[in-house]
Amino acid sequence: VQLQASGGGLVHAGDSLRLSCAASGRTFSSNGMGWLRQATGKERELVAAISWSGDRSYYADSVKGRFTISRDNAKKLVYLQMNNLQSDDTADYYCAGVNGRYSEYGREYDYWGLGTQVTVSS
């Protein structure tokens, strides 16, 4: 599966962005998907995950209540709706997949796309 993330940009604190991830490959609809981010000087962290069917999801405490992950298996797309963005959300965001139904652990993700940069000015 190949992944391509898009939708990043420069926004002000309190604004919203929606990231999209387009996937190719036959196994997408049976794989769990996630969004991870990496800020300068920090470790990469899993911020949101969704199961292959969309019936389970996970959010890091830092984004809970502000971010929403969703997927459209027919279109092979994964989204991350980010509301009330804060300066701490500034990072490169990566779409990733796991060769399993679902994972809440970033280290278990098996394949990645290129990142999309999100910068939040305060």
N, CA, C and O atoms as CSV, one atom per row, in Angstrom:
chain,resi,resn,atom,element,x,y,z
A,1,VAL,N,N,0.854,-1.190,0.000
A,1,VAL,CA,C,0.000,0.000,0.000
A,1,VAL,C,C,0.891,1.242,0.000
A,1,VAL,O,O,1.848,1.330,0.769
A,2,GLN,N,N,0.572,2.179,-0.854
A,2,GLN,CA,C,1.268,3.468,-0.872
A,2,GLN,C,C,0.328,4.541,-0.369
A,2,GLN,O,O,-0.875,4.512,-0.630
A,3,LEU,N,N,0.894,5.488,0.357
A,3,LEU,CA,C,0.092,6.532,1.001
A,3,LEU,C,C,0.592,7.909,0.620
A,3,LEU,O,O,1.796,8.130,0.491
A,4,GLN,N,N,-0.339,8.837,0.439
A,4,GLN,CA,C,0.008,10.213,0.118
A,4,GLN,C,C,-0.849,11.138,0.959
A,4,GLN,O,O,-2.066,11.199,0.783
A,5,ALA,N,N,-0.217,11.854,1.869
A,5,ALA,CA,C,-0.930,12.783,2.740
A,5,ALA,C,C,-0.940,14.182,2.136
A,5,ALA,O,O,-0.009,14.574,1.433
A,6,SER,N,N,-1.991,14.918,2.415
A,6,SER,CA,C,-2.101,16.293,1.951
A,6,SER,C,C,-2.990,17.072,2.919
A,6,SER,O,O,-3.631,16.501,3.800
A,7,GLY,N,N,-3.008,18.398,2.729
A,7,GLY,CA,C,-3.909,19.235,3.505
A,7,GLY,C,C,-3.246,20.078,4.579
A,7,GLY,O,O,-3.913,20.869,5.246
A,8,GLY,N,N,-1.941,19.917,4.754
A,8,GLY,CA,C,-1.258,20.725,5.753
A,8,GLY,C,C,-1.156,22.178,5.320
A,8,GLY,O,O,-1.485,22.533,4.189
A,9,GLY,N,N,-0.696,23.004,6.242
A,9,GLY,CA,C,-0.542,24.409,5.918
A,9,GLY,C,C,-0.243,25.238,7.145
A,9,GLY,O,O,0.000,24.715,8.232
A,10,LEU,N,N,-0.267,26.543,6.946
A,10,LEU,CA,C,-0.024,27.500,8.027
A,10,LEU,C,C,-1.358,28.104,8.454
A,10,LEU,O,O,-2.073,28.693,7.643
A,11,VAL,N,N,-1.680,27.954,9.723
A,11,VAL,CA,C,-2.938,28.479,10.251
A,11,VAL,C,C,-2.677,29.200,11.568
A,11,VAL,O,O,-1.581,29.136,12.123
A,12,HIS,N,N,-3.691,29.877,12.046
A,12,HIS,CA,C,-3.624,30.554,13.335
A,12,HIS,C,C,-4.225,29.670,14.420
A,12,HIS,O,O,-5.047,28.797,14.141
A,13,ALA,N,N,-3.811,29.905,15.646
A,13,ALA,CA,C,-4.378,29.175,16.772
A,13,ALA,C,C,-5.894,29.325,16.773
A,13,ALA,O,O,-6.427,30.417,16.579
A,14,GLY,N,N,-6.577,28.203,16.997
A,14,GLY,CA,C,-8.033,28.205,16.989
A,14,GLY,C,C,-8.640,27.808,15.656
A,14,GLY,O,O,-9.830,27.502,15.583
A,15,ASP,N,N,-7.833,27.809,14.598
A,15,ASP,CA,C,-8.328,27.435,13.266
A,15,ASP,C,C,-8.464,25.920,13.143
A,15,ASP,O,O,-8.096,25.165,14.043
A,16,SER,N,N,-9.001,25.504,12.002
A,16,SER,CA,C,-9.187,24.082,11.708
A,16,SER,C,C,-8.473,23.726,10.410
A,16,SER,O,O,-8.271,24.574,9.541
A,17,LEU,N,N,-8.101,22.469,10.297
A,17,LEU,CA,C,-7.556,21.905,9.065
A,17,LEU,C,C,-8.066,20.478,8.933
A,17,LEU,O,O,-8.353,19.810,9.927
A,18,ARG,N,N,-8.172,20.028,7.701
A,18,ARG,CA,C,-8.478,18.620,7.472
A,18,ARG,C,C,-7.374,18.013,6.617
A,18,ARG,O,O,-7.137,18.440,5.487
A,19,LEU,N,N,-6.718,17.027,7.165
A,19,LEU,CA,C,-5.710,16.292,6.421
A,19,LEU,C,C,-6.370,15.113,5.718
A,19,LEU,O,O,-7.308,14.506,6.235
A,20,SER,N,N,-5.864,14.805,4.538
A,20,SER,CA,C,-6.351,13.661,3.777
A,20,SER,C,C,-5.185,12.740,3.457
A,20,SER,O,O,-4.044,13.181,3.319
A,21,CYS,N,N,-5.488,11.476,3.345
A,21,CYS,CA,C,-4.479,10.483,2.981
A,21,CYS,C,C,-5.092,9.579,1.935
A,21,CYS,O,O,-6.078,8.887,2.188
A,22,ALA,N,N,-4.495,9.595,0.757
A,22,ALA,CA,C,-4.948,8.749,-0.337
A,22,ALA,C,C,-4.091,7.503,-0.383
A,22,ALA,O,O,-2.863,7.580,-0.346
A,23,ALA,N,N,-4.741,6.356,-0.462
A,23,ALA,CA,C,-4.034,5.077,-0.449
A,23,ALA,C,C,-4.232,4.339,-1.762
A,23,ALA,O,O,-5.254,4.482,-2.434
A,24,SER,N,N,-3.257,3.571,-2.094
A,24,SER,CA,C,-3.379,2.677,-3.234
A,24,SER,C,C,-3.010,1.282,-2.749
A,24,SER,O,O,-2.251,1.141,-1.790
A,25,GLY,N,N,-3.530,0.269,-3.388
A,25,GLY,CA,C,-3.234,-1.085,-2.956
A,25,GLY,C,C,-4.480,-1.826,-2.516
A,25,GLY,O,O,-5.448,-1.227,-2.046
A,26,ARG,N,N,-4.439,-3.130,-2.676
A,26,ARG,CA,C,-5.638,-3.924,-2.435
A,26,ARG,C,C,-5.945,-4.173,-0.974
A,26,ARG,O,O,-7.083,-4.504,-0.638
A,27,THR,N,N,-4.961,-4.023,-0.088
A,27,THR,CA,C,-5.188,-4.397,1.306
A,27,THR,C,C,-5.649,-3.232,2.176
A,27,THR,O,O,-5.883,-3.417,3.370
A,28,PHE,N,N,-5.783,-2.051,1.609
A,28,PHE,CA,C,-6.117,-0.873,2.416
A,28,PHE,C,C,-7.337,-1.116,3.288
A,28,PHE,O,O,-7.310,-0.837,4.486
A,29,SER,N,N,-8.397,-1.629,2.700
A,29,SER,CA,C,-9.665,-1.724,3.423
A,29,SER,C,C,-9.623,-2.742,4.560
A,29,SER,O,O,-10.547,-2.776,5.373
A,30,SER,N,N,-8.603,-3.557,4.642
A,30,SER,CA,C,-8.498,-4.525,5.719
A,30,SER,C,C,-7.440,-4.141,6.750
A,30,SER,O,O,-7.179,-4.898,7.685
A,31,ASN,N,N,-6.834,-2.975,6.585
A,31,ASN,CA,C,-5.768,-2.532,7.487
A,31,ASN,C,C,-6.211,-1.393,8.383
A,31,ASN,O,O,-6.974,-0.512,7.989
A,32,GLY,N,N,-5.699,-1.448,9.611
A,32,GLY,CA,C,-5.870,-0.294,10.479
A,32,GLY,C,C,-5.011,0.857,9.977
A,32,GLY,O,O,-3.957,0.635,9.381
A,33,MET,N,N,-5.458,2.084,10.216
A,33,MET,CA,C,-4.755,3.266,9.749
A,33,MET,C,C,-4.569,4.240,10.898
A,33,MET,O,O,-5.320,4.223,11.874
A,34,GLY,N,N,-3.567,5.082,10.770
A,34,GLY,CA,C,-3.320,6.061,11.820
A,34,GLY,C,C,-2.670,7.313,11.280
A,34,GLY,O,O,-2.150,7.340,10.164
A,35,TRP,N,N,-2.711,8.333,12.084
A,35,TRP,CA,C,-1.984,9.570,11.831
A,35,TRP,C,C,-0.974,9.753,12.961
A,35,TRP,O,O,-1.320,9.703,14.141
A,36,LEU,N,N,0.250,9.960,12.580
A,36,LEU,CA,C,1.310,10.231,13.530
A,36,LEU,C,C,1.890,11.598,13.218
A,36,LEU,O,O,1.767,12.101,12.101
A,37,ARG,N,N,2.517,12.184,14.207
A,37,ARG,CA,C,3.149,13.475,13.967
A,37,ARG,C,C,4.509,13.527,14.650
A,37,ARG,O,O,4.774,12.834,15.632
A,38,GLN,N,N,5.345,14.368,14.094
A,38,GLN,CA,C,6.671,14.561,14.678
A,38,GLN,C,C,7.012,16.034,14.641
A,38,GLN,O,O,7.114,16.638,13.573
A,39,ALA,N,N,7.186,16.599,15.810
A,39,ALA,CA,C,7.610,17.984,15.925
A,39,ALA,C,C,9.130,18.038,16.011
A,39,ALA,O,O,9.775,17.053,16.367
A,40,THR,N,N,9.678,19.161,15.693
A,40,THR,CA,C,11.128,19.330,15.717
A,40,THR,C,C,11.675,19.013,17.109
A,40,THR,O,O,11.232,19.582,18.106
A,41,GLY,N,N,12.632,18.106,17.160
A,41,GLY,CA,C,13.258,17.760,18.422
A,41,GLY,C,C,12.476,16.804,19.296
A,41,GLY,O,O,12.875,16.517,20.425
A,42,LYS,N,N,11.364,16.309,18.782
A,42,LYS,CA,C,10.535,15.386,19.568
A,42,LYS,C,C,10.379,14.061,18.843
A,42,LYS,O,O,10.603,13.957,17.637
A,43,GLU,N,N,9.988,13.050,19.614
A,43,GLU,CA,C,9.748,11.745,19.031
A,43,GLU,C,C,8.427,11.740,18.270
A,43,GLU,O,O,7.513,12.515,18.550
A,44,ARG,N,N,8.366,10.841,17.306
A,44,ARG,CA,C,7.115,10.701,16.561
A,44,ARG,C,C,6.070,10.078,17.478
A,44,ARG,O,O,6.363,9.138,18.218
A,45,GLU,N,N,4.842,10.609,17.425
A,45,GLU,CA,C,3.773,10.093,18.273
A,45,GLU,C,C,2.533,9.796,17.451
A,45,GLU,O,O,2.227,10.476,16.472
A,46,LEU,N,N,1.842,8.772,17.875
A,46,LEU,CA,C,0.561,8.425,17.270
A,46,LEU,C,C,-0.501,9.343,17.861
A,46,LEU,O,O,-0.698,9.354,19.076
A,47,VAL,N,N,-1.177,10.102,17.032
A,47,VAL,CA,C,-2.208,11.004,17.545
A,47,VAL,C,C,-3.609,10.456,17.343
A,47,VAL,O,O,-4.517,10.790,18.105
A,48,ALA,N,N,-3.804,9.615,16.325
A,48,ALA,CA,C,-5.126,9.063,16.085
A,48,ALA,C,C,-4.994,7.771,15.290
A,48,ALA,O,O,-4.094,7.620,14.464
A,49,ALA,N,N,-5.905,6.850,15.556
A,49,ALA,CA,C,-5.922,5.575,14.843
A,49,ALA,C,C,-7.364,5.168,14.613
A,49,ALA,O,O,-8.265,5.540,15.365
A,50,ILE,N,N,-7.561,4.390,13.548
A,50,ILE,CA,C,-8.893,3.900,13.238
A,50,ILE,C,C,-8.783,2.471,12.741
A,50,ILE,O,O,-7.844,2.119,12.026
A,51,SER,N,N,-9.742,1.657,13.124
A,51,SER,CA,C,-9.728,0.264,12.718
A,51,SER,C,C,-10.091,0.121,11.248
A,51,SER,O,O,-10.540,1.073,10.611
A,52,TRP,N,N,-9.891,-1.075,10.722
A,52,TRP,CA,C,-10.142,-1.323,9.305
A,52,TRP,C,C,-11.591,-1.023,8.920
A,52,TRP,O,O,-11.856,-0.565,7.808
A,53,SER,N,N,-12.522,-1.278,9.827
A,53,SER,CA,C,-13.939,-1.061,9.541
A,53,SER,C,C,-14.427,0.311,9.988
A,53,SER,O,O,-15.535,0.722,9.643
A,54,GLY,N,N,-13.614,1.010,10.744
A,54,GLY,CA,C,-14.011,2.321,11.239
A,54,GLY,C,C,-14.794,2.284,12.542
A,54,GLY,O,O,-15.279,3.317,13.003
A,55,ASP,N,N,-14.921,1.100,13.143
A,55,ASP,CA,C,-15.749,1.004,14.345
A,55,ASP,C,C,-14.975,1.251,15.628
A,55,ASP,O,O,-15.578,1.359,16.696
A,56,ARG,N,N,-13.662,1.341,15.549
A,56,ARG,CA,C,-12.842,1.651,16.712
A,56,ARG,C,C,-11.894,2.787,16.361
A,56,ARG,O,O,-11.419,2.904,15.231
A,57,SER,N,N,-11.633,3.619,17.363
A,57,SER,CA,C,-10.685,4.711,17.154
A,57,SER,C,C,-9.935,5.012,18.437
A,57,SER,O,O,-10.368,4.671,19.537
A,58,TYR,N,N,-8.821,5.649,18.260
A,58,TYR,CA,C,-7.959,6.021,19.388
A,58,TYR,C,C,-7.468,7.439,19.168
A,58,TYR,O,O,-7.210,7.859,18.040
A,59,TYR,N,N,-7.343,8.178,20.282
A,59,TYR,CA,C,-6.789,9.529,20.212
A,59,TYR,C,C,-5.809,9.729,21.362
A,59,TYR,O,O,-6.062,9.309,22.492
A,60,ALA,N,N,-4.719,10.358,21.065
A,60,ALA,CA,C,-3.802,10.763,22.124
A,60,ALA,C,C,-4.507,11.788,23.011
A,60,ALA,O,O,-5.363,12.543,22.550
A,61,ASP,N,N,-4.141,11.798,24.263
A,61,ASP,CA,C,-4.778,12.728,25.199
A,61,ASP,C,C,-4.650,14.175,24.740
A,61,ASP,O,O,-5.544,14.989,24.972
A,62,SER,N,N,-3.557,14.484,24.101
A,62,SER,CA,C,-3.287,15.867,23.701
A,62,SER,C,C,-4.232,16.369,22.611
A,62,SER,O,O,-4.356,17.578,22.414
A,63,VAL,N,N,-4.901,15.458,21.900
A,63,VAL,CA,C,-5.775,15.884,20.806
A,63,VAL,C,C,-7.216,15.460,21.024
A,63,VAL,O,O,-8.090,15.816,20.233
A,64,LYS,N,N,-7.476,14.713,22.073
A,64,LYS,CA,C,-8.817,14.192,22.329
A,64,LYS,C,C,-9.823,15.345,22.438
A,64,LYS,O,O,-9.596,16.325,23.148
A,65,GLY,N,N,-10.924,15.202,21.725
A,65,GLY,CA,C,-11.943,16.235,21.734
A,65,GLY,C,C,-11.744,17.311,20.673
A,65,GLY,O,O,-12.644,18.115,20.428
A,66,ARG,N,N,-10.568,17.330,20.041
A,66,ARG,CA,C,-10.288,18.323,19.004
A,66,ARG,C,C,-10.067,17.693,17.634
A,66,ARG,O,O,-10.412,18.295,16.617
A,67,PHE,N,N,-9.503,16.500,17.593
A,67,PHE,CA,C,-9.214,15.808,16.335
A,67,PHE,C,C,-10.191,14.654,16.140
A,67,PHE,O,O,-10.636,14.025,17.100
A,68,THR,N,N,-10.512,14.395,14.882
A,68,THR,CA,C,-11.369,13.263,14.532
A,68,THR,C,C,-10.784,12.550,13.328
A,68,THR,O,O,-10.508,13.168,12.299
A,69,ILE,N,N,-10.595,11.243,13.463
A,69,ILE,CA,C,-10.107,10.425,12.355
A,69,ILE,C,C,-11.293,9.696,11.729
A,69,ILE,O,O,-12.209,9.257,12.425
A,70,SER,N,N,-11.257,9.575,10.408
A,70,SER,CA,C,-12.302,8.848,9.705
A,70,SER,C,C,-11.703,8.233,8.453
A,70,SER,O,O,-10.586,8.560,8.053
A,71,ARG,N,N,-12.465,7.336,7.841
A,71,ARG,CA,C,-11.975,6.704,6.634
A,71,ARG,C,C,-13.128,6.389,5.706
A,71,ARG,O,O,-14.269,6.217,6.133
A,72,ASP,N,N,-12.802,6.319,4.426
A,72,ASP,CA,C,-13.743,5.939,3.382
A,72,ASP,C,C,-13.077,4.819,2.593
A,72,ASP,O,O,-12.250,5.078,1.719
A,73,ASN,N,N,-13.430,3.600,2.895
A,73,ASN,CA,C,-12.754,2.468,2.252
A,73,ASN,C,C,-13.046,2.391,0.754
A,73,ASN,O,O,-12.199,1.955,-0.026
A,74,ALA,N,N,-14.220,2.805,0.364
A,74,ALA,CA,C,-14.561,2.766,-1.061
A,74,ALA,C,C,-13.654,3.694,-1.864
A,74,ALA,O,O,-13.278,3.384,-2.994
A,75,LYS,N,N,-13.313,4.820,-1.276
A,75,LYS,CA,C,-12.463,5.802,-1.960
A,75,LYS,C,C,-10.998,5.660,-1.569
A,75,LYS,O,O,-10.140,6.350,-2.120
A,76,LYS,N,N,-10.706,4.775,-0.628
A,76,LYS,CA,C,-9.345,4.579,-0.143
A,76,LYS,C,C,-8.765,5.878,0.395
A,76,LYS,O,O,-7.674,6.306,0.016
A,77,LEU,N,N,-9.526,6.487,1.285
A,77,LEU,CA,C,-9.102,7.735,1.896
A,77,LEU,C,C,-9.199,7.646,3.411
A,77,LEU,O,O,-10.078,6.983,3.963
A,78,VAL,N,N,-8.272,8.330,4.066
A,78,VAL,CA,C,-8.305,8.503,5.518
A,78,VAL,C,C,-8.206,9.995,5.789
A,78,VAL,O,O,-7.446,10.704,5.129
A,79,TYR,N,N,-8.969,10.468,6.756
A,79,TYR,CA,C,-8.993,11.890,7.062
A,79,TYR,C,C,-8.609,12.126,8.526
A,79,TYR,O,O,-8.780,11.267,9.392
A,80,LEU,N,N,-8.094,13.304,8.753
A,80,LEU,CA,C,-7.893,13.766,10.127
A,80,LEU,C,C,-8.417,15.194,10.203
A,80,LEU,O,O,-7.785,16.130,9.714
A,81,GLN,N,N,-9.572,15.343,10.818
A,81,GLN,CA,C,-10.137,16.670,11.043
A,81,GLN,C,C,-9.546,17.237,12.321
A,81,GLN,O,O,-9.663,16.636,13.389
A,82,MET,N,N,-8.918,18.381,12.211
A,82,MET,CA,C,-8.254,19.000,13.352
A,82,MET,C,C,-8.895,20.350,13.632
A,82,MET,O,O,-8.837,21.265,12.810
A,83,ASN,N,N,-9.501,20.457,14.792
A,83,ASN,CA,C,-10.163,21.690,15.200
A,83,ASN,C,C,-9.427,22.342,16.365
A,83,ASN,O,O,-8.674,21.687,17.085
A,84,ASN,N,N,-9.655,23.636,16.538
A,84,ASN,CA,C,-9.049,24.378,17.637
A,84,ASN,C,C,-7.540,24.094,17.734
A,84,ASN,O,O,-7.018,23.741,18.791
A,85,LEU,N,N,-6.877,24.260,16.611
A,85,LEU,CA,C,-5.446,23.973,16.573
A,85,LEU,C,C,-4.676,24.918,17.489
A,85,LEU,O,O,-5.008,26.095,17.633
A,86,GLN,N,N,-3.644,24.363,18.097
A,86,GLN,CA,C,-2.792,25.109,19.014
A,86,GLN,C,C,-1.341,25.029,18.531
A,86,GLN,O,O,-0.999,24.199,17.688
A,87,SER,N,N,-0.516,25.884,19.068
A,87,SER,CA,C,0.886,25.925,18.636
A,87,SER,C,C,1.581,24.580,18.870
A,87,SER,O,O,2.476,24.202,18.115
A,88,ASP,N,N,1.171,23.866,19.908
A,88,ASP,CA,C,1.770,22.552,20.191
A,88,ASP,C,C,1.428,21.503,19.134
A,88,ASP,O,O,2.025,20.427,19.111
A,89,ASP,N,N,0.479,21.811,18.268
A,89,ASP,CA,C,0.121,20.890,17.191
A,89,ASP,C,C,1.036,21.042,15.989
A,89,ASP,O,O,0.951,20.260,15.043
A,90,THR,N,N,1.896,22.024,16.015
A,90,THR,CA,C,2.833,22.221,14.909
A,90,THR,C,C,3.754,21.013,14.776
A,90,THR,O,O,4.452,20.647,15.722
A,91,ALA,N,N,3.750,20.396,13.595
A,91,ALA,CA,C,4.527,19.183,13.362
A,91,ALA,C,C,4.368,18.749,11.917
A,91,ALA,O,O,3.552,19.282,11.165
A,92,ASP,N,N,5.174,17.769,11.558
A,92,ASP,CA,C,4.929,17.046,10.308
A,92,ASP,C,C,3.988,15.895,10.627
A,92,ASP,O,O,4.219,15.137,11.569
A,93,TYR,N,N,2.941,15.771,9.850
A,93,TYR,CA,C,1.940,14.740,10.064
A,93,TYR,C,C,2.071,13.656,9.007
A,93,TYR,O,O,2.211,13.937,7.817
A,94,TYR,N,N,2.022,12.409,9.469
A,94,TYR,CA,C,2.197,11.255,8.598
A,94,TYR,C,C,0.998,10.327,8.686
A,94,TYR,O,O,0.470,10.047,9.763
A,95,CYS,N,N,0.598,9.869,7.539
A,95,CYS,CA,C,-0.408,8.825,7.456
A,95,CYS,C,C,0.323,7.490,7.451
A,95,CYS,O,O,1.350,7.351,6.787
A,96,ALA,N,N,-0.190,6.514,8.176
A,96,ALA,CA,C,0.480,5.222,8.252
A,96,ALA,C,C,-0.537,4.100,8.363
A,96,ALA,O,O,-1.675,4.307,8.783
A,97,GLY,N,N,-0.102,2.912,7.978
A,97,GLY,CA,C,-0.971,1.749,8.035
A,97,GLY,C,C,-0.315,0.593,8.764
A,97,GLY,O,O,0.910,0.491,8.824
A,98,VAL,N,N,-1.130,-0.258,9.305
A,98,VAL,CA,C,-0.652,-1.439,10.015
A,98,VAL,C,C,-1.196,-2.678,9.323
A,98,VAL,O,O,-2.354,-2.707,8.907
A,99,ASN,N,N,-0.364,-3.692,9.203
A,99,ASN,CA,C,-0.790,-4.942,8.578
A,99,ASN,C,C,-1.599,-5.772,9.565
A,99,ASN,O,O,-1.246,-6.907,9.882
A,100,GLY,N,N,-2.657,-5.202,10.029
A,100,GLY,CA,C,-3.554,-5.784,11.008
A,100,GLY,C,C,-4.797,-4.931,11.032
A,100,GLY,O,O,-4.889,-3.932,10.320
A,101,ARG,N,N,-5.748,-5.320,11.848
A,101,ARG,CA,C,-7.040,-4.629,11.813
A,101,ARG,C,C,-7.001,-3.275,12.512
A,101,ARG,O,O,-7.763,-2.367,12.181
A,102,TYR,N,N,-6.086,-3.155,13.498
A,102,TYR,CA,C,-6.132,-1.943,14.329
A,102,TYR,C,C,-4.933,-1.934,15.259
A,102,TYR,O,O,-4.504,-2.990,15.725
A,103,SER,N,N,-4.392,-0.767,15.534
A,103,SER,CA,C,-3.330,-0.657,16.524
A,103,SER,C,C,-3.333,0.722,17.160
A,103,SER,O,O,-3.524,1.735,16.486
A,104,GLU,N,N,-3.119,0.743,18.458
A,104,GLU,CA,C,-2.997,1.995,19.203
A,104,GLU,C,C,-1.539,2.292,19.552
A,104,GLU,O,O,-1.254,3.136,20.402
A,105,TYR,N,N,-0.632,1.597,18.895
A,105,TYR,CA,C,0.791,1.756,19.181
A,105,TYR,C,C,1.540,2.145,17.915
A,105,TYR,O,O,1.567,1.391,16.943
A,106,GLY,N,N,2.142,3.314,17.935
A,106,GLY,CA,C,2.811,3.810,16.748
A,106,GLY,C,C,3.901,2.895,16.243
A,106,GLY,O,O,4.129,2.819,15.035
A,107,ARG,N,N,4.577,2.202,17.130
A,107,ARG,CA,C,5.692,1.333,16.726
A,107,ARG,C,C,5.228,0.138,15.904
A,107,ARG,O,O,6.036,-0.529,15.258
A,108,GLU,N,N,3.929,-0.131,15.929
A,108,GLU,CA,C,3.408,-1.289,15.206
A,108,GLU,C,C,3.031,-0.963,13.760
A,108,GLU,O,O,2.674,-1.859,12.995
A,109,TYR,N,N,3.107,0.303,13.387
A,109,TYR,CA,C,2.709,0.663,12.033
A,109,TYR,C,C,3.791,0.241,11.043
A,109,TYR,O,O,4.983,0.431,11.283
A,110,ASP,N,N,3.360,-0.326,9.947
A,110,ASP,CA,C,4.265,-1.010,9.035
A,110,ASP,C,C,4.648,-0.190,7.811
A,110,ASP,O,O,5.731,-0.385,7.258
A,111,TYR,N,N,3.798,0.708,7.382
A,111,TYR,CA,C,4.126,1.471,6.184
A,111,TYR,C,C,3.630,2.897,6.342
A,111,TYR,O,O,2.648,3.169,7.033
A,112,TRP,N,N,4.345,3.799,5.677
A,112,TRP,CA,C,4.160,5.227,5.890
A,112,TRP,C,C,4.136,5.968,4.563
A,112,TRP,O,O,4.691,5.512,3.563
A,113,GLY,N,N,3.480,7.119,4.579
A,113,GLY,CA,C,3.587,8.022,3.453
A,113,GLY,C,C,4.490,9.185,3.803
A,113,GLY,O,O,4.982,9.283,4.927
A,114,LEU,N,N,4.707,10.057,2.853
A,114,LEU,CA,C,5.436,11.278,3.133
A,114,LEU,C,C,4.573,12.184,4.003
A,114,LEU,O,O,3.345,12.124,3.940
A,115,GLY,N,N,5.197,13.001,4.793
A,115,GLY,CA,C,4.459,13.848,5.708
A,115,GLY,C,C,3.903,15.098,5.054
A,115,GLY,O,O,4.302,15.491,3.958
A,116,THR,N,N,2.982,15.700,5.756
A,116,THR,CA,C,2.470,17.012,5.380
A,116,THR,C,C,2.651,17.923,6.586
A,116,THR,O,O,2.343,17.542,7.715
A,117,GLN,N,N,3.146,19.115,6.341
A,117,GLN,CA,C,3.511,20.003,7.444
A,117,GLN,C,C,2.336,20.842,7.905
A,117,GLN,O,O,1.604,21.412,7.097
A,118,VAL,N,N,2.170,20.906,9.210
A,118,VAL,CA,C,1.156,21.754,9.828
A,118,VAL,C,C,1.882,22.732,10.754
A,118,VAL,O,O,2.626,22.328,11.648
A,119,THR,N,N,1.652,24.010,10.522
A,119,THR,CA,C,2.250,25.046,11.359
A,119,THR,C,C,1.135,25.912,11.918
A,119,THR,O,O,0.317,26.454,11.176
A,120,VAL,N,N,1.114,26.033,13.238
A,120,VAL,CA,C,0.086,26.820,13.911
A,120,VAL,C,C,0.754,28.010,14.583
A,120,VAL,O,O,1.603,27.848,15.460
A,121,SER,N,N,0.368,29.186,14.170
A,121,SER,CA,C,0.938,30.392,14.768
A,121,SER,C,C,0.033,30.878,15.895
A,121,SER,O,O,-1.193,30.860,15.779
A,122,SER,N,N,0.646,31.303,16.965
A,122,SER,CA,C,-0.130,31.747,18.124
A,122,SER,C,C,-0.396,33.247,18.068
A,122,SER,O,O,-1.037,33.794,18.966
